[in-house]
């Protein structure tokens, strides 16, 4: 199997994917720190809520990218290798994401 296979529940990512995911998480982390600062500075509730909504959207975008990458690498590779259990795992994961 190639290096993108999800063997033993790990994933070796290509440099571009890794950097993109880390950059997105760093931005989200910065947004969360900004909201914390807003609370510390007694910011108005609706202003905080709008920023929290932006964080939620950023996390959803992160999840969409990660899920897409997972399906096109881990899931596809497992199906090609005859491991159909990965489909059940994917369905369970999507159900958890949709709560």
mmCIF file as gemmi writes it, N, C-alpha and C atoms, coordinates in Angstrom:
data_model
loop_
_atom_site.group_PDB
_atom_site.id
_atom_site.type_symbol
_atom_site.label_atom_id
_atom_site.label_alt_id
_atom_site.label_comp_id
_atom_site.label_asym_id
_atom_site.label_entity_id
_atom_site.label_seq_id
_atom_site.pdbx_PDB_ins_code
_atom_site.Cartn_x
_atom_site.Cartn_y
_atom_site.Cartn_z
_atom_site.occupancy
_atom_site.B_iso_or_equiv
_atom_site.pdbx_formal_charge
_atom_site.auth_seq_id
_atom_site.auth_asym_id
_atom_site.pdbx_PDB_model_num
ATOM 1 N N . UNK Axp A 1 ? 0.834 -1.188 0 1 0 ? 1 A 1
ATOM 2 C CA . UNK Axp A 1 ? 0 0 0 1 0 ? 1 A 1
ATOM 3 C C . UNK Axp A 1 ? 0.874 1.245 0 1 0 ? 1 A 1
ATOM 4 N N . UNK Axp A 2 ? 0.284 2.332 -0.501 1 0 ? 2 A 1
ATOM 5 C CA . UNK Axp A 2 ? 1.067 3.56 -0.554 1 0 ? 2 A 1
ATOM 6 C C . UNK Axp A 2 ? 1.106 4.253 0.797 1 0 ? 2 A 1
ATOM 7 N N . UNK Axp A 3 ? 1.842 5.339 0.883 1 0 ? 3 A 1
ATOM 8 C CA . UNK Axp A 3 ? 2.049 5.989 2.167 1 0 ? 3 A 1
ATOM 9 C C . UNK Axp A 3 ? 0.83 6.752 2.671 1 0 ? 3 A 1
ATOM 10 N N . UNK Axp A 4 ? -0.219 6.898 1.853 1 0 ? 4 A 1
ATOM 11 C CA . UNK Axp A 4 ? -1.413 7.592 2.291 1 0 ? 4 A 1
ATOM 12 C C . UNK Axp A 4 ? -2.413 6.659 2.962 1 0 ? 4 A 1
ATOM 13 N N . UNK Axp A 5 ? -2.113 5.391 3.052 1 0 ? 5 A 1
ATOM 14 C CA . UNK Axp A 5 ? -3.033 4.414 3.628 1 0 ? 5 A 1
ATOM 15 C C . UNK Axp A 5 ? -3.22 4.68 5.116 1 0 ? 5 A 1
ATOM 16 N N . UNK Axp A 6 ? -4.424 4.457 5.569 1 0 ? 6 A 1
ATOM 17 C CA . UNK Axp A 6 ? -4.727 4.628 7.004 1 0 ? 6 A 1
ATOM 18 C C . UNK Axp A 6 ? -4.509 3.309 7.736 1 0 ? 6 A 1
ATOM 19 N N . UNK Axp A 7 ? -3.286 2.883 7.834 1 0 ? 7 A 1
ATOM 20 C CA . UNK Axp A 7 ? -2.957 1.632 8.519 1 0 ? 7 A 1
ATOM 21 C C . UNK Axp A 7 ? -2.806 1.918 10.013 1 0 ? 7 A 1
ATOM 22 N N . UNK Axp A 8 ? -3.331 1.022 10.841 1 0 ? 8 A 1
ATOM 23 C CA . UNK Axp A 8 ? -3.232 1.151 12.302 1 0 ? 8 A 1
ATOM 24 C C . UNK Axp A 8 ? -3.766 2.499 12.781 1 0 ? 8 A 1
ATOM 25 N N . UNK Axp A 9 ? -4.789 2.987 12.111 1 0 ? 9 A 1
ATOM 26 C CA . UNK Axp A 9 ? -5.463 4.231 12.487 1 0 ? 9 A 1
ATOM 27 C C . UNK Axp A 9 ? -4.536 5.441 12.538 1 0 ? 9 A 1
ATOM 28 N N . UNK Axp A 10 ? -3.586 5.484 11.614 1 0 ? 10 A 1
ATOM 29 C CA . UNK Axp A 10 ? -2.755 6.674 11.454 1 0 ? 10 A 1
ATOM 30 C C . UNK Axp A 10 ? -2.842 7.117 10.007 1 0 ? 10 A 1
ATOM 31 N N . UNK Axp A 11 ? -2.361 8.309 9.724 1 0 ? 11 A 1
ATOM 32 C CA . UNK Axp A 11 ? -2.413 8.844 8.364 1 0 ? 11 A 1
ATOM 33 C C . UNK Axp A 11 ? -1.183 9.694 8.118 1 0 ? 11 A 1
ATOM 34 N N . UNK Axp A 12 ? -0.395 9.311 7.151 1 0 ? 12 A 1
ATOM 35 C CA . UNK Axp A 12 ? 0.731 10.132 6.726 1 0 ? 12 A 1
ATOM 36 C C . UNK Axp A 12 ? 0.219 11.026 5.61 1 0 ? 12 A 1
ATOM 37 N N . UNK Axp A 13 ? 0.286 12.334 5.835 1 0 ? 13 A 1
ATOM 38 C CA . UNK Axp A 13 ? -0.273 13.289 4.885 1 0 ? 13 A 1
ATOM 39 C C . UNK Axp A 13 ? 0.815 13.865 3.981 1 0 ? 13 A 1
ATOM 40 N N . UNK Axp A 14 ? 0.396 14.198 2.771 1 0 ? 14 A 1
ATOM 41 C CA . UNK Axp A 14 ? 1.288 14.932 1.87 1 0 ? 14 A 1
ATOM 42 C C . UNK Axp A 14 ? 1.583 16.289 2.506 1 0 ? 14 A 1
ATOM 43 N N . UNK Axp A 15 ? 2.736 16.865 2.165 1 0 ? 15 A 1
ATOM 44 C CA . UNK Axp A 15 ? 3.13 18.145 2.757 1 0 ? 15 A 1
ATOM 45 C C . UNK Axp A 15 ? 2.072 19.23 2.562 1 0 ? 15 A 1
ATOM 46 N N . UNK Axp A 16 ? 1.502 19.321 1.358 1 0 ? 16 A 1
ATOM 47 C CA . UNK Axp A 16 ? 0.511 20.362 1.074 1 0 ? 16 A 1
ATOM 48 C C . UNK Axp A 16 ? -0.723 20.197 1.954 1 0 ? 16 A 1
ATOM 49 N N . UNK Axp A 17 ? -1.221 18.969 2.075 1 0 ? 17 A 1
ATOM 50 C CA . UNK Axp A 17 ? -2.395 18.716 2.916 1 0 ? 17 A 1
ATOM 51 C C . UNK Axp A 17 ? -2.081 19.051 4.365 1 0 ? 17 A 1
ATOM 52 N N . UNK Axp A 18 ? -0.937 18.593 4.846 1 0 ? 18 A 1
ATOM 53 C CA . UNK Axp A 18 ? -0.53 18.841 6.227 1 0 ? 18 A 1
ATOM 54 C C . UNK Axp A 18 ? -0.464 20.338 6.511 1 0 ? 18 A 1
ATOM 55 N N . UNK Axp A 19 ? 0.22 21.077 5.642 1 0 ? 19 A 1
ATOM 56 C CA . UNK Axp A 19 ? 0.38 22.522 5.85 1 0 ? 19 A 1
ATOM 57 C C . UNK Axp A 19 ? -0.961 23.241 5.802 1 0 ? 19 A 1
ATOM 58 N N . UNK Axp A 20 ? -1.838 22.843 4.879 1 0 ? 20 A 1
ATOM 59 C CA . UNK Axp A 20 ? -3.156 23.468 4.78 1 0 ? 20 A 1
ATOM 60 C C . UNK Axp A 20 ? -3.968 23.238 6.048 1 0 ? 20 A 1
ATOM 61 N N . UNK Axp A 21 ? -3.985 22.007 6.537 1 0 ? 21 A 1
ATOM 62 C CA . UNK Axp A 21 ? -4.751 21.702 7.749 1 0 ? 21 A 1
ATOM 63 C C . UNK Axp A 21 ? -4.193 22.446 8.966 1 0 ? 21 A 1
ATOM 64 N N . UNK Axp A 22 ? -2.879 22.446 9.102 1 0 ? 22 A 1
ATOM 65 C CA . UNK Axp A 22 ? -2.254 23.145 10.236 1 0 ? 22 A 1
ATOM 66 C C . UNK Axp A 22 ? -2.513 24.644 10.154 1 0 ? 22 A 1
ATOM 67 N N . UNK Axp A 23 ? -2.417 25.226 8.956 1 0 ? 23 A 1
ATOM 68 C CA . UNK Axp A 23 ? -2.695 26.664 8.807 1 0 ? 23 A 1
ATOM 69 C C . UNK Axp A 23 ? -4.12 27 9.198 1 0 ? 23 A 1
ATOM 70 N N . UNK Axp A 24 ? -5.062 26.161 8.774 1 0 ? 24 A 1
ATOM 71 C CA . UNK Axp A 24 ? -6.462 26.388 9.127 1 0 ? 24 A 1
ATOM 72 C C . UNK Axp A 24 ? -6.653 26.301 10.641 1 0 ? 24 A 1
ATOM 73 N N . UNK Axp A 25 ? -6.051 25.298 11.259 1 0 ? 25 A 1
ATOM 74 C CA . UNK Axp A 25 ? -6.169 25.158 12.719 1 0 ? 25 A 1
ATOM 75 C C . UNK Axp A 25 ? -5.525 26.329 13.446 1 0 ? 25 A 1
ATOM 76 N N . UNK Axp A 26 ? -4.408 26.817 12.942 1 0 ? 26 A 1
ATOM 77 C CA . UNK Axp A 26 ? -3.763 27.984 13.561 1 0 ? 26 A 1
ATOM 78 C C . UNK Axp A 26 ? -4.657 29.214 13.485 1 0 ? 26 A 1
ATOM 79 N N . UNK Axp A 27 ? -5.342 29.394 12.337 1 0 ? 27 A 1
ATOM 80 C CA . UNK Axp A 27 ? -6.269 30.531 12.21 1 0 ? 27 A 1
ATOM 81 C C . UNK Axp A 27 ? -7.441 30.381 13.176 1 0 ? 27 A 1
ATOM 82 N N . UNK Axp A 28 ? -7.968 29.169 13.275 1 0 ? 28 A 1
ATOM 83 C CA . UNK Axp A 28 ? -9.079 28.919 14.194 1 0 ? 28 A 1
ATOM 84 C C . UNK Axp A 28 ? -8.642 29.171 15.629 1 0 ? 28 A 1
ATOM 85 N N . UNK Axp A 29 ? -7.452 28.707 15.96 1 0 ? 29 A 1
ATOM 86 C CA . UNK Axp A 29 ? -6.912 28.941 17.308 1 0 ? 29 A 1
ATOM 87 C C . UNK Axp A 29 ? -6.823 30.44 17.59 1 0 ? 29 A 1
ATOM 88 N N . UNK Axp A 30 ? -6.382 31.2 16.596 1 0 ? 30 A 1
ATOM 89 C CA . UNK Axp A 30 ? -6.308 32.657 16.748 1 0 ? 30 A 1
ATOM 90 C C . UNK Axp A 30 ? -7.68 33.278 16.943 1 0 ? 30 A 1
ATOM 91 N N . UNK Axp A 31 ? -8.672 32.758 16.211 1 0 ? 31 A 1
ATOM 92 C CA . UNK Axp A 31 ? -10.04 33.252 16.377 1 0 ? 31 A 1
ATOM 93 C C . UNK Axp A 31 ? -10.55 32.975 17.79 1 0 ? 31 A 1
ATOM 94 N N . UNK Axp A 32 ? -10.267 31.793 18.309 1 0 ? 32 A 1
ATOM 95 C CA . UNK Axp A 32 ? -10.71 31.435 19.668 1 0 ? 32 A 1
ATOM 96 C C . UNK Axp A 32 ? -10.031 32.35 20.69 1 0 ? 32 A 1
ATOM 97 N N . UNK Axp A 33 ? -8.744 32.585 20.506 1 0 ? 33 A 1
ATOM 98 C CA . UNK Axp A 33 ? -8.052 33.513 21.412 1 0 ? 33 A 1
ATOM 99 C C . UNK Axp A 33 ? -8.669 34.915 21.334 1 0 ? 33 A 1
ATOM 100 N N . UNK Axp A 34 ? -9.076 35.31 20.13 1 0 ? 34 A 1
ATOM 101 C CA . UNK Axp A 34 ? -9.727 36.612 19.963 1 0 ? 34 A 1
ATOM 102 C C . UNK Axp A 34 ? -11.036 36.694 20.71 1 0 ? 34 A 1
ATOM 103 N N . UNK Axp A 35 ? -11.823 35.623 20.674 1 0 ? 35 A 1
ATOM 104 C CA . UNK Axp A 35 ? -13.09 35.598 21.409 1 0 ? 35 A 1
ATOM 105 C C . UNK Axp A 35 ? -12.824 35.649 22.912 1 0 ? 35 A 1
ATOM 106 N N . UNK Axp A 36 ? -11.807 34.923 23.351 1 0 ? 36 A 1
ATOM 107 C CA . UNK Axp A 36 ? -11.464 34.969 24.784 1 0 ? 36 A 1
ATOM 108 C C . UNK Axp A 36 ? -11.129 36.403 25.195 1 0 ? 36 A 1
ATOM 109 N N . UNK Axp A 37 ? -10.372 37.074 24.361 1 0 ? 37 A 1
ATOM 110 C CA . UNK Axp A 37 ? -9.988 38.463 24.642 1 0 ? 37 A 1
ATOM 111 C C . UNK Axp A 37 ? -11.231 39.368 24.66 1 0 ? 37 A 1
ATOM 112 N N . UNK Axp A 38 ? -12.17 39.087 23.742 1 0 ? 38 A 1
ATOM 113 C CA . UNK Axp A 38 ? -13.413 39.868 23.725 1 0 ? 38 A 1
ATOM 114 C C . UNK Axp A 38 ? -14.164 39.715 25.047 1 0 ? 38 A 1
ATOM 115 N N . UNK Axp A 39 ? -14.225 38.495 25.555 1 0 ? 39 A 1
ATOM 116 C CA . UNK Axp A 39 ? -14.906 38.252 26.841 1 0 ? 39 A 1
ATOM 117 C C . UNK Axp A 39 ? -14.157 38.964 27.961 1 0 ? 39 A 1
ATOM 118 N N . UNK Axp A 40 ? -12.838 38.852 27.949 1 0 ? 40 A 1
ATOM 119 C CA . UNK Axp A 40 ? -12.03 39.523 28.974 1 0 ? 40 A 1
ATOM 120 C C . UNK Axp A 40 ? -12.226 41.038 28.934 1 0 ? 40 A 1
ATOM 121 N N . UNK Axp A 41 ? -12.497 41.565 27.732 1 0 ? 41 A 1
ATOM 122 C CA . UNK Axp A 41 ? -12.669 43.014 27.565 1 0 ? 41 A 1
ATOM 123 C C . UNK Axp A 41 ? -14.135 43.439 27.583 1 0 ? 41 A 1
ATOM 124 N N . UNK Axp A 42 ? -15.011 42.546 28.051 1 0 ? 42 A 1
ATOM 125 C CA . UNK Axp A 42 ? -16.431 42.848 28.197 1 0 ? 42 A 1
ATOM 126 C C . UNK Axp A 42 ? -17.105 43.264 26.891 1 0 ? 42 A 1
ATOM 127 N N . UNK Axp A 43 ? -16.765 42.572 25.819 1 0 ? 43 A 1
ATOM 128 C CA . UNK Axp A 43 ? -17.377 42.87 24.519 1 0 ? 43 A 1
ATOM 129 C C . UNK Axp A 43 ? -18.87 42.577 24.555 1 0 ? 43 A 1
ATOM 130 N N . UNK Axp A 44 ? -19.603 43.255 23.728 1 0 ? 44 A 1
ATOM 131 C CA . UNK Axp A 44 ? -21.054 43.099 23.635 1 0 ? 44 A 1
ATOM 132 C C . UNK Axp A 44 ? -21.383 41.694 23.124 1 0 ? 44 A 1
ATOM 133 N N . UNK Axp A 45 ? -22.437 41.107 23.679 1 0 ? 45 A 1
ATOM 134 C CA . UNK Axp A 45 ? -22.795 39.708 23.409 1 0 ? 45 A 1
ATOM 135 C C . UNK Axp A 45 ? -22.915 39.393 21.923 1 0 ? 45 A 1
ATOM 136 N N . UNK Axp A 46 ? -23.616 40.219 21.183 1 0 ? 46 A 1
ATOM 137 C CA . UNK Axp A 46 ? -23.809 39.894 19.764 1 0 ? 46 A 1
ATOM 138 C C . UNK Axp A 46 ? -22.504 39.915 18.994 1 0 ? 46 A 1
ATOM 139 N N . UNK Axp A 47 ? -21.586 40.78 19.376 1 0 ? 47 A 1
ATOM 140 C CA . UNK Axp A 47 ? -20.275 40.798 18.723 1 0 ? 47 A 1
ATOM 141 C C . UNK Axp A 47 ? -19.528 39.489 18.963 1 0 ? 47 A 1
ATOM 142 N N . UNK Axp A 48 ? -19.616 38.987 20.194 1 0 ? 48 A 1
ATOM 143 C CA . UNK Axp A 48 ? -18.983 37.707 20.526 1 0 ? 48 A 1
ATOM 144 C C . UNK Axp A 48 ? -19.658 36.576 19.76 1 0 ? 48 A 1
ATOM 145 N N . UNK Axp A 49 ? -20.982 36.582 19.743 1 0 ? 49 A 1
ATOM 146 C CA . UNK Axp A 49 ? -21.721 35.531 19.046 1 0 ? 49 A 1
ATOM 147 C C . UNK Axp A 49 ? -21.366 35.484 17.553 1 0 ? 49 A 1
ATOM 148 N N . UNK Axp A 50 ? -21.207 36.626 16.94 1 0 ? 50 A 1
ATOM 149 C CA . UNK Axp A 50 ? -20.828 36.661 15.522 1 0 ? 50 A 1
ATOM 150 C C . UNK Axp A 50 ? -19.453 36.04 15.319 1 0 ? 50 A 1
ATOM 151 N N . UNK Axp A 51 ? -18.536 36.319 16.216 1 0 ? 51 A 1
ATOM 152 C CA . UNK Axp A 51 ? -17.195 35.736 16.104 1 0 ? 51 A 1
ATOM 153 C C . UNK Axp A 51 ? -17.23 34.229 16.35 1 0 ? 51 A 1
ATOM 154 N N . UNK Axp A 52 ? -18.036 33.789 17.293 1 0 ? 52 A 1
ATOM 155 C CA . UNK Axp A 52 ? -18.174 32.353 17.558 1 0 ? 52 A 1
ATOM 156 C C . UNK Axp A 52 ? -18.77 31.663 16.33 1 0 ? 52 A 1
ATOM 157 N N . UNK Axp A 53 ? -19.712 32.317 15.676 1 0 ? 53 A 1
ATOM 158 C CA . UNK Axp A 53 ? -20.301 31.772 14.457 1 0 ? 53 A 1
ATOM 159 C C . UNK Axp A 53 ? -19.237 31.621 13.368 1 0 ? 53 A 1
ATOM 160 N N . UNK Axp A 54 ? -18.337 32.578 13.283 1 0 ? 54 A 1
ATOM 161 C CA . UNK Axp A 54 ? -17.24 32.495 12.31 1 0 ? 54 A 1
ATOM 162 C C . UNK Axp A 54 ? -16.318 31.314 12.634 1 0 ? 54 A 1
ATOM 163 N N . UNK Axp A 55 ? -16.082 31.073 13.913 1 0 ? 55 A 1
ATOM 164 C CA . UNK Axp A 55 ? -15.26 29.928 14.332 1 0 ? 55 A 1
ATOM 165 C C . UNK Axp A 55 ? -15.95 28.624 13.954 1 0 ? 55 A 1
ATOM 166 N N . UNK Axp A 56 ? -17.246 28.559 14.192 1 0 ? 56 A 1
ATOM 167 C CA . UNK Axp A 56 ? -18.015 27.367 13.842 1 0 ? 56 A 1
ATOM 168 C C . UNK Axp A 56 ? -17.93 27.099 12.343 1 0 ? 56 A 1
ATOM 169 N N . UNK Axp A 57 ? -18.074 28.137 11.543 1 0 ? 57 A 1
ATOM 170 C CA . UNK Axp A 57 ? -17.975 27.99 10.087 1 0 ? 57 A 1
ATOM 171 C C . UNK Axp A 57 ? -16.583 27.523 9.676 1 0 ? 57 A 1
ATOM 172 N N . UNK Axp A 58 ? -15.561 28.061 10.324 1 0 ? 58 A 1
ATOM 173 C CA . UNK Axp A 58 ? -14.189 27.65 10.011 1 0 ? 58 A 1
ATOM 174 C C . UNK Axp A 58 ? -13.958 26.188 10.374 1 0 ? 58 A 1
ATOM 175 N N . UNK Axp A 59 ? -14.493 25.751 11.506 1 0 ? 59 A 1
ATOM 176 C CA . UNK Axp A 59 ? -14.366 24.337 11.9 1 0 ? 59 A 1
ATOM 177 C C . UNK Axp A 59 ? -15.133 23.432 10.938 1 0 ? 59 A 1
ATOM 178 N N . UNK Axp A 60 ? -16.313 23.868 10.51 1 0 ? 60 A 1
ATOM 179 C CA . UNK Axp A 60 ? -17.069 23.085 9.539 1 0 ? 60 A 1
ATOM 180 C C . UNK Axp A 60 ? -16.307 22.963 8.221 1 0 ? 60 A 1
ATOM 181 N N . UNK Axp A 61 ? -15.686 24.038 7.796 1 0 ? 61 A 1
ATOM 182 C CA . UNK Axp A 61 ? -14.887 24.017 6.569 1 0 ? 61 A 1
ATOM 183 C C . UNK Axp A 61 ? -13.702 23.063 6.724 1 0 ? 61 A 1
ATOM 184 N N . UNK Axp A 62 ? -13.053 23.113 7.879 1 0 ? 62 A 1
ATOM 185 C CA . UNK Axp A 62 ? -11.951 22.196 8.172 1 0 ? 62 A 1
ATOM 186 C C . UNK Axp A 62 ? -12.427 20.751 8.081 1 0 ? 62 A 1
ATOM 187 N N . UNK Axp A 63 ? -13.578 20.456 8.692 1 0 ? 63 A 1
ATOM 188 C CA . UNK Axp A 63 ? -14.132 19.104 8.658 1 0 ? 63 A 1
ATOM 189 C C . UNK Axp A 63 ? -14.428 18.648 7.237 1 0 ? 63 A 1
ATOM 190 N N . UNK Axp A 64 ? -14.983 19.52 6.413 1 0 ? 64 A 1
ATOM 191 C CA . UNK Axp A 64 ? -15.289 19.168 5.032 1 0 ? 64 A 1
ATOM 192 C C . UNK Axp A 64 ? -14.03 18.79 4.267 1 0 ? 64 A 1
ATOM 193 N N . UNK Axp A 65 ? -12.977 19.557 4.453 1 0 ? 65 A 1
ATOM 194 C CA . UNK Axp A 65 ? -11.709 19.271 3.765 1 0 ? 65 A 1
ATOM 195 C C . UNK Axp A 65 ? -11.12 17.959 4.266 1 0 ? 65 A 1
ATOM 196 N N . UNK Axp A 66 ? -11.1 17.781 5.575 1 0 ? 66 A 1
ATOM 197 C CA . UNK Axp A 66 ? -10.541 16.563 6.149 1 0 ? 66 A 1
ATOM 198 C C . UNK Axp A 66 ? -11.35 15.337 5.727 1 0 ? 66 A 1
ATOM 199 N N . UNK Axp A 67 ? -12.671 15.451 5.731 1 0 ? 67 A 1
ATOM 200 C CA . UNK Axp A 67 ? -13.525 14.344 5.32 1 0 ? 67 A 1
ATOM 201 C C . UNK Axp A 67 ? -13.312 14.005 3.844 1 0 ? 67 A 1
ATOM 202 N N . UNK Axp A 68 ? -13.22 15.01 3.016 1 0 ? 68 A 1
ATOM 203 C CA . UNK Axp A 68 ? -12.978 14.788 1.588 1 0 ? 68 A 1
ATOM 204 C C . UNK Axp A 68 ? -11.645 14.072 1.362 1 0 ? 68 A 1
ATOM 205 N N . UNK Axp A 69 ? -10.616 14.534 2.049 1 0 ? 69 A 1
ATOM 206 C CA . UNK Axp A 69 ? -9.3 13.889 1.941 1 0 ? 69 A 1
ATOM 207 C C . UNK Axp A 69 ? -9.369 12.444 2.442 1 0 ? 69 A 1
ATOM 208 N N . UNK Axp A 70 ? -10.087 12.228 3.523 1 0 ? 70 A 1
ATOM 209 C CA . UNK Axp A 70 ? -10.223 10.889 4.099 1 0 ? 70 A 1
ATOM 210 C C . UNK Axp A 70 ? -10.899 9.942 3.11 1 0 ? 70 A 1
ATOM 211 N N . UNK Axp A 71 ? -11.98 10.408 2.498 1 0 ? 71 A 1
ATOM 212 C CA . UNK Axp A 71 ? -12.703 9.558 1.551 1 0 ? 71 A 1
ATOM 213 C C . UNK Axp A 71 ? -11.829 9.238 0.338 1 0 ? 71 A 1
ATOM 214 N N . UNK Axp A 72 ? -11.135 10.246 -0.196 1 0 ? 72 A 1
ATOM 215 C CA . UNK Axp A 72 ? -10.366 9.992 -1.411 1 0 ? 72 A 1
ATOM 216 C C . UNK Axp A 72 ? -9.066 9.235 -1.185 1 0 ? 72 A 1
ATOM 217 N N . UNK Axp A 73 ? -8.623 9.136 0.048 1 0 ? 73 A 1
ATOM 218 C CA . UNK Axp A 73 ? -7.394 8.372 0.306 1 0 ? 73 A 1
ATOM 219 C C . UNK Axp A 73 ? -7.7 7.133 1.139 1 0 ? 73 A 1
ATOM 220 N N . UNK Axp A 74 ? -7.948 7.321 2.41 1 0 ? 74 A 1
ATOM 221 C CA . UNK Axp A 74 ? -8.129 6.198 3.34 1 0 ? 74 A 1
ATOM 222 C C . UNK Axp A 74 ? -9.266 5.267 2.924 1 0 ? 74 A 1
ATOM 223 N N . UNK Axp A 75 ? -10.435 5.845 2.691 1 0 ? 75 A 1
ATOM 224 C CA . UNK Axp A 75 ? -11.594 5.018 2.358 1 0 ? 75 A 1
ATOM 225 C C . UNK Axp A 75 ? -11.381 4.329 1.016 1 0 ? 75 A 1
ATOM 226 N N . UNK Axp A 76 ? -10.98 5.089 0.007 1 0 ? 76 A 1
ATOM 227 C CA . UNK Axp A 76 ? -10.769 4.51 -1.324 1 0 ? 76 A 1
ATOM 228 C C . UNK Axp A 76 ? -9.713 3.413 -1.289 1 0 ? 76 A 1
ATOM 229 N N . UNK Axp A 77 ? -8.61 3.643 -0.597 1 0 ? 77 A 1
ATOM 230 C CA . UNK Axp A 77 ? -7.536 2.639 -0.519 1 0 ? 77 A 1
ATOM 231 C C . UNK Axp A 77 ? -8.021 1.368 0.173 1 0 ? 77 A 1
ATOM 232 N N . UNK Axp A 78 ? -8.794 1.535 1.244 1 0 ? 78 A 1
ATOM 233 C CA . UNK Axp A 78 ? -9.311 0.365 1.957 1 0 ? 78 A 1
ATOM 234 C C . UNK Axp A 78 ? -10.295 -0.428 1.104 1 0 ? 78 A 1
ATOM 235 N N . UNK Axp A 79 ? -11.147 0.255 0.376 1 0 ? 79 A 1
ATOM 236 C CA . UNK Axp A 79 ? -12.096 -0.439 -0.494 1 0 ? 79 A 1
ATOM 237 C C . UNK Axp A 79 ? -11.352 -1.198 -1.583 1 0 ? 79 A 1
ATOM 238 N N . UNK Axp A 80 ? -10.353 -0.546 -2.169 1 0 ? 80 A 1
ATOM 239 C CA . UNK Axp A 80 ? -9.545 -1.217 -3.204 1 0 ? 80 A 1
ATOM 240 C C . UNK Axp A 80 ? -8.86 -2.463 -2.648 1 0 ? 80 A 1
ATOM 241 N N . UNK Axp A 81 ? -8.501 -2.418 -1.359 1 0 ? 81 A 1
ATOM 242 C CA . UNK Axp A 81 ? -7.83 -3.548 -0.723 1 0 ? 81 A 1
ATOM 243 C C . UNK Axp A 81 ? -8.828 -4.592 -0.227 1 0 ? 81 A 1
ATOM 244 N N . UNK Axp A 82 ? -10.123 -4.35 -0.455 1 0 ? 82 A 1
ATOM 245 C CA . UNK Axp A 82 ? -11.138 -5.322 -0.056 1 0 ? 82 A 1
ATOM 246 C C . UNK Axp A 82 ? -11.672 -5.153 1.347 1 0 ? 82 A 1
ATOM 247 N N . UNK Axp A 83 ? -11.278 -4.108 2.024 1 0 ? 83 A 1
ATOM 248 C CA . UNK Axp A 83 ? -11.741 -3.858 3.391 1 0 ? 83 A 1
ATOM 249 C C . UNK Axp A 83 ? -13.005 -3.009 3.344 1 0 ? 83 A 1
ATOM 250 N N . UNK Axp A 84 ? -14.153 -3.661 3.319 1 0 ? 84 A 1
ATOM 251 C CA . UNK Axp A 84 ? -15.428 -2.949 3.238 1 0 ? 84 A 1
ATOM 252 C C . UNK Axp A 84 ? -15.899 -2.424 4.589 1 0 ? 84 A 1
ATOM 253 N N . UNK Axp A 85 ? -15.237 -2.834 5.675 1 0 ? 85 A 1
ATOM 254 C CA . UNK Axp A 85 ? -15.594 -2.326 7.002 1 0 ? 85 A 1
ATOM 255 C C . UNK Axp A 85 ? -15.424 -0.808 7.071 1 0 ? 85 A 1
ATOM 256 N N . UNK Axp A 86 ? -14.554 -0.289 6.222 1 0 ? 86 A 1
ATOM 257 C CA . UNK Axp A 86 ? -14.291 1.148 6.224 1 0 ? 86 A 1
ATOM 258 C C . UNK Axp A 86 ? -15.547 1.932 5.832 1 0 ? 86 A 1
ATOM 259 N N . UNK Axp A 87 ? -16.451 1.316 5.085 1 0 ? 87 A 1
ATOM 260 C CA . UNK Axp A 87 ? -17.7 1.986 4.711 1 0 ? 87 A 1
ATOM 261 C C . UNK Axp A 87 ? -18.568 2.192 5.946 1 0 ? 87 A 1
ATOM 262 N N . UNK Axp A 88 ? -18.677 1.178 6.783 1 0 ? 88 A 1
ATOM 263 C CA . UNK Axp A 88 ? -19.435 1.317 8.032 1 0 ? 88 A 1
ATOM 264 C C . UNK Axp A 88 ? -18.816 2.396 8.927 1 0 ? 88 A 1
ATOM 265 N N . UNK Axp A 89 ? -17.505 2.399 8.989 1 0 ? 89 A 1
ATOM 266 C CA . UNK Axp A 89 ? -16.807 3.407 9.786 1 0 ? 89 A 1
ATOM 267 C C . UNK Axp A 89 ? -17.11 4.805 9.251 1 0 ? 89 A 1
ATOM 268 N N . UNK Axp A 90 ? -17.104 4.957 7.93 1 0 ? 90 A 1
ATOM 269 C CA . UNK Axp A 90 ? -17.399 6.251 7.312 1 0 ? 90 A 1
ATOM 270 C C . UNK Axp A 90 ? -18.83 6.69 7.62 1 0 ? 90 A 1
ATOM 271 N N . UNK Axp A 91 ? -19.772 5.778 7.51 1 0 ? 91 A 1
ATOM 272 C CA . UNK Axp A 91 ? -21.171 6.101 7.808 1 0 ? 91 A 1
ATOM 273 C C . UNK Axp A 91 ? -21.307 6.555 9.259 1 0 ? 91 A 1
ATOM 274 N N . UNK Axp A 92 ? -20.678 5.848 10.17 1 0 ? 92 A 1
ATOM 275 C CA . UNK Axp A 92 ? -20.711 6.221 11.593 1 0 ? 92 A 1
ATOM 276 C C . UNK Axp A 92 ? -20.109 7.599 11.8 1 0 ? 92 A 1
ATOM 277 N N . UNK Axp A 93 ? -19.002 7.861 11.141 1 0 ? 93 A 1
ATOM 278 C CA . UNK Axp A 93 ? -18.343 9.164 11.254 1 0 ? 93 A 1
ATOM 279 C C . UNK Axp A 93 ? -19.257 10.283 10.744 1 0 ? 93 A 1
ATOM 280 N N . UNK Axp A 94 ? -19.876 10.078 9.594 1 0 ? 94 A 1
ATOM 281 C CA . UNK Axp A 94 ? -20.761 11.097 9.03 1 0 ? 94 A 1
ATOM 282 C C . UNK Axp A 94 ? -21.956 11.33 9.945 1 0 ? 94 A 1
ATOM 283 N N . UNK Axp A 95 ? -22.492 10.259 10.524 1 0 ? 95 A 1
ATOM 284 C CA . UNK Axp A 95 ? -23.608 10.403 11.459 1 0 ? 95 A 1
ATOM 285 C C . UNK Axp A 95 ? -23.208 11.243 12.673 1 0 ? 95 A 1
ATOM 286 N N . UNK Axp A 96 ? -22.002 11.029 13.174 1 0 ? 96 A 1
ATOM 287 C CA . UNK Axp A 96 ? -21.516 11.826 14.311 1 0 ? 96 A 1
ATOM 288 C C . UNK Axp A 96 ? -21.323 13.283 13.919 1 0 ? 96 A 1
ATOM 289 N N . UNK Axp A 97 ? -20.86 13.524 12.7 1 0 ? 97 A 1
ATOM 290 C CA . UNK Axp A 97 ? -20.656 14.901 12.234 1 0 ? 97 A 1
ATOM 291 C C . UNK Axp A 97 ? -21.965 15.658 12.055 1 0 ? 97 A 1
ATOM 292 N N . UNK Axp A 98 ? -23.024 14.923 11.796 1 0 ? 98 A 1
ATOM 293 C CA . UNK Axp A 98 ? -24.32 15.55 11.501 1 0 ? 98 A 1
ATOM 294 C C . UNK Axp A 98 ? -25.162 15.796 12.753 1 0 ? 98 A 1
ATOM 295 N N . UNK Axp A 99 ? -24.669 15.485 13.923 1 0 ? 99 A 1
ATOM 296 C CA . UNK Axp A 99 ? -25.429 15.72 15.163 1 0 ? 99 A 1
ATOM 297 C C . UNK Axp A 99 ? -25.583 17.195 15.427 1 0 ? 99 A 1
